[in-house]
Amino acid sequence: MIPSVLPTYSRAPLSFVKGEGAWLTEADGTRYLDLGAGIAVNVLGHAHPGLVNALTDQAGALWHTSNLYQIPQQQALADKLVDATFADTVFFTNSGTEACELAVKMARKYWYDKGQKDRVEIITFSGSFHGRSAAGIAAAGSEKMIKGFGPILGGFVHVDWADHDALTAAINDNTAAIMIEPVQGEGGIRPLPDQCLKGLRDLCDEHGILLILDEVQCGVGRTGKLFAHEWSGITPDIMMVAKGIGGGFPLGAVLATEDAASGMTAGTHGSTYGGNPLGCAVGCAVMDIVSDRTFLDEVNRKAGLLRQRLEGLVASHPDVFESVRGAGMMLGIKCKAANTDVVAAGYRNHVIAVPAADNVIRLLPPLNISDDDIGEAISRLDAAAASLS
């Protein structure tokens, strides 16, 4: 008999009733150190007082009206994002998947309005993940994502990660955009080198095509800058944001230049809940904290400490681990043991990591994790690895 919750997840035998900072607690009081942060969502940890206050204050005033009317909290968050980024305009969604849908629509509408109706192709990369909607799985293109869900939405051209010749060859008169994650998350924590991102920007400019960045997982301070592309000194035309922007509350956004968004006029897109007062009140609180230069400097310091300790961990367990990779607080350990076994061993030692492709475990802790908790994380990961040796 099918369970009442559709069985699309392979869930761990864990159930949490409380969270505080970098820690989660089960009903029996057992505490786990959370290095997954809801898969890069809880950027300020669990039950951050500033976010709790923002949410409860707004909940006591107004939950929902509609995008038929002005929403002051939405305007405030849009202004913060525009002031802090390349963007001229923002559309709010509830998730990264919804942000992907709009990014695809926006790129294609851009060219349609310029009279180039056949210019619909979007180039994407192996190992990518852009959500589980029709457009998202078509963009990723992997058999795991699309099998059984045909016919698959057309207009996506897939090239191998880091294959420059294939990328150049894929561009033609029908190319509308290139879409890429500056750091692949589900694909195994693979950062795109700064020079490659600069090269992508140059390539797009040379051919007059749009650059779409998916910063759903790597954005909102995760790499030590507000958004990962800032390390390379370039800007995109369209950017997808979610996860960390709500700090645990469902919230996403598409950021764009005025030119890239020029086709999105009244009636071309919409959302019932996107940009609601609750989500945007929390998003404003997140931005006030995470966009602060002092906060980001501290993220970079802690990221250096965590990476240094992880390098030592890998060296201590050469039969379990192979290498550390990633950027900022978006780190992965390439495993020699099965990554699922490593994650399970972590559970037994009350530390949470997240599996990814290429036999990698992801470490995506809250950005404000303490030095003591970093030390405790290494101790528990060490015990987990020792149990597999």
MARFIVEX-142684 format. One record per atom (N, C-alpha, C): x, y, z. Coordinates in steps of 0.001 Angstrom, whole numbers, plus 500000, padded with zeros to 6 digits. Atoms other than C-alpha are relative to their C-alpha. Example, Ala and Ser with C-alpha at 12.3 -4.5 7.8 and 13.67 -1.06 7.14 Angstrom:
<recs>
500890498810500000 512300495500507800 500900501200500000 499180498810499940 513670498940507140 499230501090500730 
</recs>
This chain:
<recs>
500844498805500000 500000500000500000 500883501251500000 499209498787500080 501347503408499057 499813500837501260 500133499178498791 502115505622502072 499283501315499713 500740498753500168 500182508819502680 500879501129499469 499052499068500611 503324510816501803 500607499301498784 499515500616501240 504251510103498179 501462499599500154 498654500508499686 507403507932498382 501046500341498940 499002499583500982 509674509974496122 501354500278500642 498731499769499302 512378510369498778 500483498719500651 499384501073499226 514809507840500188 500494500641501295 499745499221498795 514720509219503711 500872499241500995 499243500563498881 517231508637506492 499066499796501191 500865500282498841 515753507217509714 500213501018501120 499819498910499048 516024510586511454 498774500898499953 501144499094499928 513280512931512624 500299501053501061 499582498939499087 514031516306514176 498813500839500451 501093499212499432 511791518344516447 500438501407500390 499502498689499590 514038521302517264 501361500264499368 498704499602500511 516951523232515824 500472501266500678 499414498800499418 519309525785517295 501420500144499481 498673499796500565 522312527241515516 500328498907499005 499574501071500901 524190524405513806 499546498624500476 500375501268499397 522410521708515833 498528499681499772 501353500518500115 519302519578515306 499783498964501102 500301500891498888 517551517580518041 498807499118499675 501113500939500149 515399514466517823 499118500022501253 500965499998498902 512400513823520071 500581499425501286 499417500614498800 514500511693522445 501160500814500568 498944499131499508 516984514540522905 501343499830499324 498739500215500705 519726513182520633 500286501189499081 499627498816500769 521613516090519036 500951499626498872 499169500208501187 523193516141515585 500578501326499554 499362498816500562 525690518644514223 499677500053498509 500561499913501344 524143519845510972 500955500707499047 499104499441501023 526700520327508182 499332500023498630 500746499940501255 523976520183505531 499168501264499889 500789498763499934 521909523193506632 498814499965499041 501160500107500888 518862521908504776 500371500077498537 499372499887501327 521068521626501649 500186501481499648 499571498610500216 522532525158501870 498882501012500201 501146499107499782 519229526686503019 500157500835501266 499943499304498717 519733527560506692 501336500733500148 498704499318500036 522539530052506056 500359500615501345 499748499442498671 522165531508509563 499649498998501091 500294501051499046 521495528184511248 498521499910500300 501385500239499617 518324527069512950 499564501005501066 500632499115499015 516046529458514854 500837501242500294 499239498759499809 518221532528514302 499063501076500542 500930499052499371 516701535212516565 499524501108499052 500394498942500918 516726537890513860 498964499550498992 500967500526500967 514855535683511419 498693499629500689 501207500324499241 512439534433514074 499191501266500267 500700498741499727 511603538020514986 499368500574498743 500536499467501246 511164539076511380 498742499237499581 501140500819500414 508815536167510684 498805500197500932 501123499895499068 506736536433513847 499384501394499987 500550498641500085 506400540204513608 499103500140498777 500804499907501217 505160539902510046 498757499120500087 501148500907499870 502925536936510863 498894500619500842 500988499353499169 501210539012513498 499316501169499326 500565498851500708 500497541748510972 499238499594498739 500622500359501279 499782540214507538 500769498863499365 499364501148500642 500492536861505912 500009500129498486 500126500107501452 499215537132502373 498935500959499496 501048499287500744 497392539450500026 499990499421498590 499889500504501363 498206538970496344 500900500941499232 499216499141500889 500483540250493626 499117500899499137 500888499002500600 497412542106492389 500197501371500643 499849498768499238 498447544728494965 501482500248500301 498650499675499566 501584546490496138 500316499233501287 499568500724498797 503557544488498736 501269500681500515 498845499221499541 505883546750500756 501234499157500322 498850500848499651 508068543889502038 500704499507498735 499422500427501277 508579542690498453 500822501116499384 499256498861500533 509607546152497341 501296500228500770 498810499798499180 512021546436500261 501086498985499670 499006501022500316 513720543121499446 500542500174498593 499522499746501362 513882543893495729 501014501134499993 499070498875499949 515553547213496530 501340499579500592 498746500465499400 518112545495498759 500811499180498995 499294500842500970 518960542950496032 500540500825498835 499529499138501091 519199545590493304 501193500841500452 498908499173499488 521400547790495484 501288499203500180 498827500814499664 523739544880496296 500582499234498817 499595500859501118 524039543258492843 499993500749498670 500036499499501370 524240543753489088 498591500336499530 501362500039500530 520461543536488775 499322501366500025 500875498829500037 518003546241487818 498596499667500482 501363500406499670 514884544210488600 499991498582500546 500091501294499323 513742541174490597 498572499478499914 501292500676499884 510878538677490367 500137498944501074 499911500935498887 510137536620493474 499187498739499743 500604501322500123 509328532916493466 500014499340501378 499971500768498757 508960530225496140 501166499023500063 498972501039500053 511874528034495041 500955500261498848 499054499928501104 514885527620492801 499433499403498732 500628500601501169 512882525391490489 499139501026499263 500821498967500631 510401528190489853 500867501097499392 499086499000500545 513297530595489345 500563499539498657 499508500538501267 514640528298486619 498961500171498899 501061499859501000 511283528315484834 499952501422499446 500055498620500464 511264532105484692 501256500377499227 498765499663500706 514928532382483675 499946499516498554 500129500543501355 514224530136480674 499004500829499190 501009499197500696 511076532065479753 500546501383499658 499483498650500204 512842535393480144 500990500063498845 499008500019501077 515726534441477858 499343499827498641 500664500243501295 513430533147475132 499111501175499592 500852498854500323 511021536087475362 500842501191499535 499086498927500387 513969538455475052 500241499993498494 499711500091501433 514794537161471598 498729500053499159 501277499928500714 511170536752470547 499624501456499731 500362498596500156 510598540438471142 500950500752499083 499058499405500939 513656541223469023 499798499481498581 500314500515501326 512076539385466100 500787498776499604 499199501199500293 514382536346466382 499323498805500687 500860500992499365 511720533741467134 500616498610500063 499354501309499972 513971530763466394 501152499938501007 498861499953499086 516565531862468924 499539499568501391 500569500560498774 515430529559471726 500939499038500718 499136501016499409 518354527228472438 500793500545501187 499240499647498809 519965527329475869 501026498907500241 498906500952499810 523339525655476370 500194499760501494 499784500382498604 523782523754479652 501110498944500062 498787500791499807 526438521451481112 499734498706500755 500120501285499310 526847517869482245 500248500200501493 499867499883498552 526499517428485981 499177501116500601 500762498865499482 524203520424486267 498716499536500684 501292500234499370 521083520612488399 499277501335500076 500755498749500050 518432523257487812 498560499804500468 501339500252499489 515443521814489672 499336498830499305 500679501206500468 512868519135488928 498719500294499227 501129499677500879 510321520966486779 500298499498498596 499793500429501389 509871520230483080 501216500688499397 498840499287500534 512369522936482174 501275499597500731 498821500322499224 514744522021485008 500630498678499612 499431501304500361 515123518350484104 500475500004498546 499549499905501395 515364519190480395 501331500730499924 498746499260499989 518129521663481179 501150499114500460 498946500902499518 520103519058483151 500281498902498981 499862500946501105 519459516403480532 500526498630500350 499456501310499652 520845513456482495 498900498953499975 500979501084500059 519150510080482125 499271499842501329 500598500127498673 518553509965485871 498856500990500187 500997498954499806 516553513190485677 498807499855499059 501058499933501014 514553512666482477 499312498669499718 500542501312500353 513920508897482279 498568499854500489 501395500238499667 510207508194482179 499116501222499967 500774498768499951 509130511818481897 499842500663498633 500135499445501339 509001512275478134 498569500349499638 498953499369500806 508393514043475909 500673501145500765 499217499011499272 511141516271477240 499956501340499277 500019498653500563 510952520012476722 501239500241499147 498880499796500919 513121520917473744 500694501332500206 499319498716499992 515538523743473161 501217500085500895 498798500008499171 518382522677475448 501100499213499293 498831500619500616 521844521830474144 500991499702501118 499158500415498880 524043519842476521 501437499778499536 498583500211500290 527831519989476515 500689499514501269 499261500519498857 530395518317478756 500627501132500792 499362499046499097 531659520237481748 501464500187499609 498606499629500275 534945522049480956 500467499643498596 499616500272501388 534877521094477251 499801501287499192 500084498681500636 535638524497475722 499703499889498513 500222500160501446 535714523246472152 498549499639499716 501401500393500190 532301521603472493 499063501175500254 500825498827499706 530872524766474014 499993500963498821 499908499074501133 532125526930471188 499265499452498783 500651500619501153 530880524466468594 498487499982500137 501439500077499776 527425524395470199 499285501316499712 500618498689500225 526822528118469629 499654500167498525 500427499737501368 524812528942466528 499002501147499991 500917498861500129 522287531473465254 498734499849500841 501196500225499185 519557529879467411 500287500007501502 499629500004498584 521474530164470691 499481501258500682 500549498881499240 519602532328473184 500857500326501218 499308499781498729 521687531826476328 500882498815500347 499233501039499326 524265529841478261 499591500039501462 500434500081498597 523113528638481702 500937499081500766 499000500769499272 525570527444484332 499998500365501472 499766499758498577 526173527090488081 501478500366500193 498592499680499722 529364528904489173 500697498936500841 499517501193499295 529788526006491600 498893498966499922 501009501056500046 527948522797490833 499830499390501385 500290500594498706 526240521427493936 499698498531499897 500379501401500182 524399518223493078 501032499257499159 499012500620500885 527089517592490467 501296499616500681 498811500450499282 529705517059493165 500921501104500460 499198498851499528 530906520495494362 501153500256499028 498998499689501031 532695521484491163 499965501498499717 499967498566500286 533697525169491088 500484500256498573 499519499546501296 534034526827487705 501113501007500257 498903499050499750 537453528548487709 499633501409499536 500332498613500320 537280532337487647 500296500341498547 499646499670501384 539051532511484297 499017499404499011 500996500614500883 536476530158482789 498698500795500013 501206499182499938 533592532272484037 500204501302499234 499689498816500803 535299535325482565 499930499669498515 500049500430501395 535699533392479329 498582499810499504 501408500151500371 531996532535479322 499351501353499741 500547498652500192 531100536195479754 500483500585498676 499452499495501266 533413537122476873 499356499303498812 500606500765501084 531952534354474721 498574500472499743 501371499503500151 528414535552475377 499987501383499358 499931498657500584 529374539135474578 500384499942498529 499543500128501386 531150538058471409 498869499575499079 501089500524500837 528090536214470119 498656500669500273 501238499289499716 525492538546471600 498934499145500633 500975500872499344 523849535898473785 499992500271501498 500177499726498581 522619535985477375 500746498983500864 499370500879499017 524486534550480355 499076499892501207 500855500282498850 522250532920482986 500823499244501030 499314500694498915 523824531988486310 498988499426500974 500819500667498985 522198529500488657 500782500041501313 499351499875498693 523258530614492144 499052499569501117 500953500479499004 520495528761493935 500726499396501200 499282500643498900 522971526716495986 501261500754500398 498704499386499704 526205528708495729 499900501477500357 500157498579499710 524739532196496331 499709500296501458 500366499496498667 523806534252499398 501097499710501025 498880500075499079 527247534301501019 500695498666500078 499505501363499847 527940530595500565 501490499879499678 498589500112500384 531349531116498872 500869501092500601 499220498930499379 532422534126500943 499790501359499369 500538498756500537 530982536780498669 498486499835499928 501453500114499997 527295537622498443 499551499020498930 500270500972501051 527187535762495116 501319499527499403 498741500650500379 529799533367493756 500668500648498797 499399499428501208 530265535090490392 500828501240500290 499262498782499670 531637538169492175 501503499750500084 498565500306499943 534968536378492647 500677500200498647 499406499904501337 535503536470488874 499970501416499440 500084498623500484 534627540145488474 499029500210498850 500957499861501101 531902539471485885 498586500103500565 501409500001499616 528148539926485955 499201499237498950 500876500691500949 525404537804484381 498942500960499465 501180499262500458 522345539001482491 498772499613500820 501109500553499219 519970536787484493 500610499084501064 499485500875498939 520537535029487825 498845499412500799 500971500727499189 518510532425489706 500511499903501434 499649500010498582 518509532646493519 498888499287500766 500996500602499095 516764530627496254 500749499513501236 499381500612498825 517721528408499221 500331501044501070 499554499146498912 519748530762501438 499279501323500127 500603498666499954 517832533915500552 498849500062501000 501081500033499021 514959532813502804 500432499476501350 499487500479498723 517151531354505553 499209498855500600 500842501093499517 514752528396505818 498550500192499631 501364499750500478 511548530062504624 500000499871498482 500009500191501469 510532529093501042 499999501331499261 499854498737500718 511767531955498863 501029499829498894 499070499996501116 513419532321495489 499848501298499237 500066498765500773 514078535062492969 500752499828498696 499225499820501223 515208535863489469 500425501455499949 499433498670500123 517493538867489185 500427500205498552 499679499772501404 518051540499485788 500333501458499743 499790498638500480 519324543525483972 498716500494499336 501177499431500657 516768545884482503 499863499478498578 500037500470501387 517720544761478989 499514498556499930 500368501412500055 517443541017479702 498536499788500355 501381500152499550 514059541498481384 499003500774499149 500848499068500757 512667543782478684 498744499346499419 501172500666500564 510267541153477318 498955499620501015 500915500468498957 508639540395480661 499100501148500457 500959498943499718 505711542776480666 498778499429500726 501172500422499234 502369542638482508 499297498824499337 500695501180500488 500762539206482128 500881498899499467 499109501025500562 503849537331480888 500455498982501039 499623500957498954 504541535671484253 499298500402501287 500656499691498746 503068535446487716 500203498900501016 499900500972498922 502965533645491060 498982500371501076 500952499730498926 500289533294493710 500711500380501295 499333499787498716 502654533101496674 501325500742499881 498682499408500155 505903534451495235 500044501449500450 499878498636499511 507030537576497056 498993500354501070 500992499712498956 504487537223499877 500660500713501180 499421499229498902 504935539410502973 500854499190500965 499227500826499067 506158536534505182 501396499709499453 498719500363500584 508879535352502833 500922501195499837 499160498830500267 510094538831501944 500471500676501285 499541499474498716 510215539969505580 501221499228500489 498846500816499608 512547537055506326 501178500275499063 498938499721500960 514523537692503123 500715501310500284 499379498726499638 515116541293504180 500942499823501189 499154500236498828 516468540093507526 501266499236499619 498833500738500478 518765537606505777 500973500942499302 499134499089500752 520091540264503407 500709500991500915 499370499034499099 520746542734506223 501219499404500693 498882500663499323 523027540188507874 501061499530499010 499052500698500873 524613538267505000 500730500949499053 499346499081500931 525383541233502738 501019500903500673 499049499158499270 527426542926505465 501435499524499767 498614500356500329 531132543022504600 500688499287501165 499373500625498835 532192542145508145 499550498547500143 500513501374499932 529934539067508118 500688499130498959 499379500784501070 531371537901504785 501482499765500259 498598500215499619 534935538427506028 500103498844500990 499983501077499016 534107536124508924 499670498652499343 500270501223500759 532630533548506523 501286499492499361 498756500406500648 535914533527504638 501014499479501010 499067500496498970 537934533142507843 499618498594500443 500456501319499549 535816530219509020 500137498959498898 499843500922501121 535876528673505552 501444499526499892 498589500393500026 539681528722505641 500329499026501105 499772500912498876 539683527082509054 499398498632499714 500656501272500295 537191524413507984 500767499229498940 499292500714501076 539084523609504806 501328499448500497 498726500474499458 542406523368506639 499802498734500832 500262501163499153 540908520945509149 499543498802499164 500441501095500872 539260518916506376 501167499383499244 498807500537500685 542574518593504528 500745499048500929 499370500894499028 544034517114507691 499211498723500191 500861501177499876 541061514778508015 500211499038498849 499799500841501190 541528513510504464 501348499303500072 498660500596499907 545237512959505056 500044498885501042 500012501013498934 544414510943508183 499260498727499608 500802501160500402 542051508598506346 500087499803498474 499821500117501447 543503507937502881 499233498850499367 500784501112500536 541512504733502540 498518500350499884 501408499580500021 538194506592503034 499800501230499126 500130498723500708 538808510042501559 501107500181498968 499020499735501057 540584511284498458 500460501451499986 499610498600500114 540494515091498363 498854500905500431 500973498961499669 538727518312499382 499896500956498823 500168499018501057 537224520695496848 498810500901500308 501104499087499799 534858523601496633 500484501409500257 499697498598499745 534756527237497690 499230500471501213 500666499438498842 533983529045500921 499417498920500885 500715500981499182 531423527168502993 499181499054499129 500607500969500915 530457525045499986 501093499009499619 498869500910500141 532900522183500344 499530498570499778 500276501404500251 532980518614499148 501230499167500298 498909500964499844 535070515597500061 499759498880499020 500026501138500918 535733513176497240 500394498760500786 499796501187499167 535488509735498805 500579498838499200 499613501297500551 537176506406498147 498997498944500437 501134500817499578 534596504602500255 498745500554499337 501246499507500572 531038504879498968 499510501195500806 500409498796499267 529803508360499809 498764499761500862 501189500300499189 526491506944501034 500388499294501299 499513500638498775 528423504794503510 500595501040500948 499408498938499176 530292507877504722 498900500823500665 501120499248499426 527039509799505186 499329499201501115 500629500852498986 525529506850507084 500874499898501247 499093500028498849 528622506625509290 499937501318500755 500190498707499353 528181510323509967 498758500008500866 501230500078499191 524620509706511131 500255499257501304 499732500797498789 525892507073513551 500832500783501010 499181499157499128 528292509675514924 499389501386500191 500806498799499730 525603512366515026 500558501252499314 499597498873500836 526948514570512246 499371499806498624 500774500083501243 525016515373509055 500787500584498840 499454499553501276 526554515605505567 499001499598498915 500949500215501095 524837515466502179 500724499353498826 499330500615501155 525723513091499301 499792500814498732 500093499356501317 526346514375495776 500609499060498973 499441500815501084 527473513030492414 501519499898500136 498554500211500041 531022511851491703 500547499492501328 499599500608498732 531130509996495055 500524501048500993 499635498879499136 531314513270496985 498983500133501122 500912499535498966 529862514277500329 500112501523500070 500039498539499906 528775517911500628 499969500449501449 500011499346498703 529505520057503656 499579501442499769 500621498703500260 527253523123503634 499499500576501324 500452499605498663 527189524336507242 499397501400500011 500411498612499863 525480527490508467 501217500922499870 498875499086500224 527625530466507507 500531500572501310 499587499463498708 527740531564511151 500374498903500991 499570501083499122 528898528203512530 501188500465500833 498922499554499120 531230528693515493 501270499196499762 498735500725500094 534888527716515596 499937498704500805 500113501214499175 534074525259518383 499203498923499269 500802500978500736 531406523615516228 500754499451498794 499149500518501077 533876523357513345 500923498921500557 499151501010499370 536226521520515691 499234498732500327 500827501151499688 533405519253516831 499628499234498732 500332500641501279 532459518573513193 501143499112499527 498834500782500431 535979517410512384 500145498768500869 499891501142499075 536024515187515480 498998498904499648 501036500990500309 532772513510514510 500205499376498620 499684500555501323 533750513121510840 501187499036500106 498855500884499780 537040511600512040 499538498660500559 500518501244499422 535134509057514119 499213499208498962 500749500679501060 532857508293511185 500937499299499028 499030500606500920 535825507705508884 500717498822500634 499308501098499309 537592505552511497 499144498751500027 500890501175499945 534528503314511668 499937499284498657 500001500616501333 534888502657507925 501354499453499581 498646500394500385 538638502085507859 500193498479500166 
</recs>
